């Protein structure tokens, strides 16, 4: 396993270079809009505090000289930020294990894998092998617990071998989780979105410790979906709460859409789907109790919005701004959603101070009590 030590002069104080905000997560994701993004991508301007520098465009790319840098083929919409920078306060160590790029810092590891998909490839097998390698890699590190996984699937809604490609992906992922003996309670938060470039792109945030899965009272667990949605249901948690830096608690919210129970609501109607998705997000946040209970439940600090049709960004943004009222950073990306009748999917991230831990879901409190020091 080759490693490159990344030096940093990171001070033990507030993060430099971040705009002042009321609810900046103590964890790492922060959308950034830099001018001259392509030039910045080729420069050596990252400090050692950066766990991941994720750019969005129309092709996949990985930087062999710096595993922190990746590009995903989901283009930004309407002047949205083109970049996510993930930061931690500790110096990081980066390297490659075969074709898996990774960076580890403190209690977290970021890893990524880009798998070619030649014509005629069985996506189920390709996904299963990719996940098997990724999970085996994590088991061999000090960060065996996948906390959140992002999956970008080319032609996600196309049908091959009598099966929609997303369903084929789910079958391969489920098989890999089963082979790795990962139980339902160990499923990570996740997003799976269509992308514009061939290949299967996967990146993961993993931790030394496991997280606590959080369900949504308005939806059944994805891994309980009935047969019509595919031979193997999706293997992810609606959200996952885990311990972050400085004693914070992080809530990773999976890609969330206009689904109630297991049924798509308002097919092909982006405006009504956005409203339903907001209701689902509010329900999930309230269920996790990541903020003091009140009628004005605060939205997640970070929202990433995927739109099938970029022409809908204005009306979607109007609805989201009315909900968030300036309390969330929002990024818009173009990508096909996992069901053909869905127009929008939203993922999120938020943090809660350890001083508010008593206001959390009982499962989270129990896991914190049982966690080793």
URTAHU-V760235 format. One record per pair of residues at least 24 apart in sequence whose ideal C-beta (glycine too) atoms are under 6 Angstrom apart, sorted by the first residue. I is the first residue (numbers start at 1). J is the second residue. Records with the same first field share a line. If there is no record, write none. Layout:
# URTAHU-V760235
I = J  J
This chain:
# URTAHU-V760235
1 = 97
2 = 95  96
3 = 93  95
4 = 94  95
5 = 93
6 = 48  92  94
7 = 48
8 = 47  48  49  91
10 = 49  89
23 = 301
25 = 301  349  351
26 = 244  245  246  248  351
27 = 244  250  351
28 = 86  87  88
29 = 84  86  302  349
30 = 85
31 = 81  84  329  331
32 = 81  83  85
33 = 81
34 = 83
37 = 82
48 = 91  92
49 = 87
50 = 87
51 = 86  88  103  105  110
52 = 86  110
53 = 85
54 = 84
55 = 83
56 = 82  333
58 = 196
59 = 197
60 = 114  197  199  201
62 = 114
67 = 94  101  103
68 = 94  103
70 = 112
72 = 152
73 = 195  196  197
74 = 195  333  335
75 = 334
76 = 333
77 = 310  313  332  334
78 = 313  332
80 = 331  332
81 = 331
89 = 245
97 = 137
100 = 137
107 = 207  208
108 = 207
109 = 143  206
110 = 205
111 = 204
112 = 203
113 = 202
114 = 199  201
115 = 200
116 = 199
117 = 198  199
123 = 165  168  169
124 = 168  171  172
127 = 169  172  173
128 = 172  175  176
131 = 173  176
132 = 176
135 = 180
138 = 206
142 = 208
143 = 206  207  208
145 = 206  207  210
146 = 188  204  206
147 = 188  205  207  211  240  242
148 = 188  189  205  252
149 = 188  190  204
150 = 191  203
151 = 192  202
152 = 193  195  201
153 = 194
154 = 195  198
156 = 194  336
157 = 336  340
166 = 338
167 = 230
170 = 230  232  234
171 = 231  232
173 = 235
174 = 232  235
177 = 235
184 = 223
185 = 213
187 = 235  236  237
189 = 237  239  240  252  254
190 = 236  254
191 = 255  347
192 = 338
193 = 306  335
194 = 335  336
207 = 242
211 = 240  241  242
212 = 241  363  364  367
213 = 237  240
214 = 239  241  288
216 = 283  284
217 = 283  287
218 = 260  280  283
219 = 259
220 = 261  262
225 = 262
239 = 284
241 = 364
247 = 354
248 = 351
249 = 352
250 = 351
251 = 288  290  350
252 = 349
253 = 347  348
255 = 345  347
256 = 280  281  346
257 = 342  345
264 = 339  341
267 = 341
268 = 341
270 = 312  343  344
271 = 315
273 = 343  344
274 = 316  319  344
277 = 346
278 = 323
288 = 361
289 = 359  360  361
290 = 350  352
292 = 359
299 = 323  324  327  328
300 = 348  350
301 = 328  350
302 = 329  349
303 = 328  330  346  348
304 = 331  347
305 = 332  346
306 = 333  335  345
307 = 334  344
308 = 336  337  343
310 = 334
